[in-house]
Every structure is written in structure tokens, then in C-alpha cells.
Amino acid sequence: MRGIMQWQPDESGPMSAGYGKAYFDLVRLRRPRRGLEIGTETGQSAANFLLAAPWGSLVSLDIRPCVEARERIERLGLLMRWRFCQCNSQMPDQVPAFHRGHFDWVYVDGDHSKGAVKKDLALGWGLLSAGGTLVADDYSMVPDVKEACNAFALEKEILWTGVDGHPHGAVWMEKP
Ligand SMILES: C[S@@+](CC[C@H](N)C(=O)[O-])C[C@H]1O[C@@H](n2cnc3c(N)ncnc32)[C@H](O)[C@@H]1O
């Protein structure tokens, strides 16, 4: 039986089955209520979040309109819990105003250049609550992402944890 609480295999985007399942399992483990995603593209990560946390809501940001993402989320019947904002995450005045600590899940998968990842991590950290989860995608795959994440971890004095089974080497940490 395929219920809303179960993972639904879907390889019609950048997430392979292993990647999607690993992301879904991490959401399940951390049980977030309010998520922020930087980098929406096809909506696969958004769909996995909303399926894994059926009590949760998600705000997804992207510089592009991400029509495919909207179609995917709508097809899955998840639109009620999803908000999309087309904006440049590198430009603070373009990002919708949220209270500090509003989110308990922040997923960084936007511009993968070192400077941009640094800025997105800082933006996400400020909006993350104590005990919340910060996730960075493509840590092992993109050297710039790894460098930015390592510098961030040193500054915060918190170790990243690898996401088991994630072929792109995503990492996560909990905000104290
Ligand atoms: C790797 S893709 C995200 C994949 C997505 N998580 C998925 O499941 O399909 C990176 C996305 O970041 C977006 N992006 C790049 N630079 C950005 C910026 N400065 N602000 C917001 N989004 C940006 C791109 O348009 C692209 O859609």
C-alpha cells in the first residue's frame, strides 16, 4: 500500500532513487515542522520533504520560476503545505522576511559556488531555530560546496554528519 507517510520512488529529476530515499529518511529522522529550501528546481527535494513530514510546511526559494516543481507538488496533492518564492537568495532584500529561528529545517541546494554557499548557509543559520537541522547538498560532489561547508563548521565549532546512503554526499548538523 502506498500511503502519504511512505516514500514514493521518483527518478524524474536530479534525485536518484538512493538520493531521494536518503533525503526522505533524514527528514523522517529529524521530524521538522517548518522547512526552508534554497534551490527548488524540479521540486523533488520539496516533494520528499512534504511526503516525509506530512505535518510540516515548506517554503522553497529559487531564482527561476520552477514550473516543474509546482506541477510535481500539485500532482502529489501537497500544494496546501508548500509556498514557493522566486527570488535570489544572495540578495537579502529579495528574500521574504521571516523571523529569526522561524524554521526547524533548512536545506541548502542553490548556487554551488563557494561564496554563494557561504551566504546561503549564513542565511539559513539565522532563520534556523535551536535544535533545528541544517542540510547542505552535494558536499562530496562539489569541491566549492565542501570548502564552504568546512569553513562554516569550523566557525560554528560543530561537526557535519554525513547523510547515510546519499550518493552526492549531503551533510547535516543540528543548531545548538
Ligand atoms: C541543484 S538545483 C536544486 C535541485 C532541487 N533541490 C531539486 O530537488 O530539484 C539548484 C537550484 O538553485 C537555483 N539557484 C541558483 N542560484 C540561486 C540563487 N542565487 N538564488 C536562488 N536560487 C538559486 C537554481 O536555479 C537551481 O534551480
PDBQT file of the ligand as one rigid body, heavy atoms in Angstrom, charges set to zero:
ROOT
HETATM    1  C1  LIG A 201      20.813  21.716  -7.792  1.00  0.00    +0.000 C 
HETATM    2  S1  LIG A 201      19.432  22.662  -8.214  1.00  0.00    +0.000 S 
HETATM    3  C2  LIG A 201      18.268  22.294  -6.932  1.00  0.00    +0.000 C 
HETATM    4  C3  LIG A 201      17.649  20.933  -7.112  1.00  0.00    +0.000 C 
HETATM    5  C4  LIG A 201      16.381  20.758  -6.302  1.00  0.00    +0.000 C 
HETATM    6  N1  LIG A 201      16.667  20.661  -4.881  1.00  0.00    +0.000 N 
HETATM    7  C5  LIG A 201      15.569  19.578  -6.794  1.00  0.00    +0.000 C 
HETATM    8  O1  LIG A 201      15.204  18.698  -5.986  1.00  0.00    +0.000 OA
HETATM    9  O2  LIG A 201      15.277  19.537  -7.993  1.00  0.00    +0.000 OA
HETATM   10  C6  LIG A 201      19.960  24.289  -7.820  1.00  0.00    +0.000 C 
HETATM   11  C7  LIG A 201      18.890  25.352  -7.954  1.00  0.00    +0.000 C 
HETATM   12  O3  LIG A 201      19.361  26.545  -7.336  1.00  0.00    +0.000 OA
HETATM   13  C8  LIG A 201      18.859  27.643  -8.039  1.00  0.00    +0.000 C 
HETATM   14  N2  LIG A 201      19.688  28.823  -7.755  1.00  0.00    +0.000 N 
HETATM   15  C9  LIG A 201      20.930  29.095  -8.232  1.00  0.00    +0.000 A 
HETATM   16  N3  LIG A 201      21.359  30.271  -7.768  1.00  0.00    +0.000 NA
HETATM   17  C10 LIG A 201      20.367  30.765  -6.968  1.00  0.00    +0.000 A 
HETATM   18  C11 LIG A 201      20.204  31.960  -6.204  1.00  0.00    +0.000 A 
HETATM   19  N4  LIG A 201      21.168  32.890  -6.145  1.00  0.00    +0.000 N 
HETATM   20  N5  LIG A 201      19.050  32.135  -5.521  1.00  0.00    +0.000 NA
HETATM   21  C12 LIG A 201      18.076  31.203  -5.569  1.00  0.00    +0.000 A 
HETATM   22  N6  LIG A 201      18.170  30.053  -6.275  1.00  0.00    +0.000 NA
HETATM   23  C13 LIG A 201      19.302  29.833  -6.966  1.00  0.00    +0.000 A 
HETATM   24  C14 LIG A 201      18.906  27.216  -9.493  1.00  0.00    +0.000 C 
HETATM   25  O4  LIG A 201      18.003  27.985 -10.272  1.00  0.00    +0.000 OA
HETATM   26  C15 LIG A 201      18.527  25.716  -9.400  1.00  0.00    +0.000 C 
HETATM   27  O5  LIG A 201      17.161  25.543  -9.635  1.00  0.00    +0.000 OA
ENDROOT
TORSDOF 0
